[in-house]
Amino acid sequence: MDEAAAIEVGERSRSRIKAKELEQFLSEHRGERHIVVLQDFPDPDAISSAFAHQLISAPFDIAVDIVYERRISHPQNIALVRLLDLDLIRYSEAFDLSKYDGAVFIDNQGTTTGLLDPLAKANVPPLMIIDHHERQERLQGEFTDIRRIGATATIYTEYIQEGLLTLDRSHPDHVKCATALMHGIRSETNDLIRAKEDEFLAAAFLSHFYDPALLSEILRQQRSSRVMDVIRKALENRTVISNVSVSGIGYLRAEDRDAIPQGADFLLTEENVHTAIVFGIIIDGSREVLNGSMRTLKLTVDPDEFLKETFGKDERGIFFGGGRQHAGGFEIPIGFLSGSSEEEFTRVKWQVYDQQVRHKIFSKIGAERSSYVHGAAGHTPRGGVLDDGYAE
Ligand SMILES: [Mn+2]
């Protein structure tokens, strides 16, 4: 047996072992009430996996609520929730957490949700962690399945294949679940372009049960005019150095935050650009936060490492940024400087943050300070500095 085949067999038996372990775990928790905790801004991978978790838990008489803290704002995600008629609960302080016997973290390990403190206060223990991101040490679950794999939806599809749920094409919820998982896998792997064998096998299995018409309806959502506006700003303000396109788009409203990753996706379509970073200041009531997204096509650029090294940690030791393969994000609180309706102050504040973020990024990739200027649209100095550091 060659090495690749050995690894493959290892992976298969691992998913079999984990599925058995999960089945055992759920039967030990029969009749309980669980809360699935999604990241603050749930994506299709998280939403579909949570839905699958709900269906898998049902035969054990485990009631599962799916809860997130902040917002579902990407039009495709809103469409996903609406078309699949999913019951997702947005957390508010009035929400009673004490009714839950335990918490299930899906597609996150507690670091991207604001619910950890409220759950601890309500004495809800972390029970399960199912995720595909880099292992973090924030939480300990009784059942843990953290694999470096393309999507959490792949893990859930494998649980289903291992018999934790028998899909039936005449069962509307099963068709919805298969469609959602297919969407989760596709969106998490850039339409399967970044998919590995696990994702293709999972998609092949789901192909027998999903509804292509429903999936295309979810995908057919169009961009709002405000998103178009952010994309225009991202285009106008971009600076391209060493194949890295960086753009600050100024202030935007909290409900439009998904325009930032969409802006980064768009900048990535320019020829000779392999990495794009778009950032802006999000105004959420009286709170302001600098938020940015990074996208890269270059296999040798690790967004997690890049963003951690570029922006560092806060005083509690938590990184301002992080990511997975090909994509990442960062969030830096504006804190004391938040707010003010004074025009000049607002303008200067943006300039300061804009320059500092650009400075950090371009220093990281090794560009000379003098070689980048704010607002120099399409300004592309020569030199392959980044390529030197990240040569494929
Ligand atoms: Mn994911």
Residues whose N, C-alpha, C, O or C-beta is under 5 A from the ligand:
A	BS01	MN	D45 D107 A151 T152
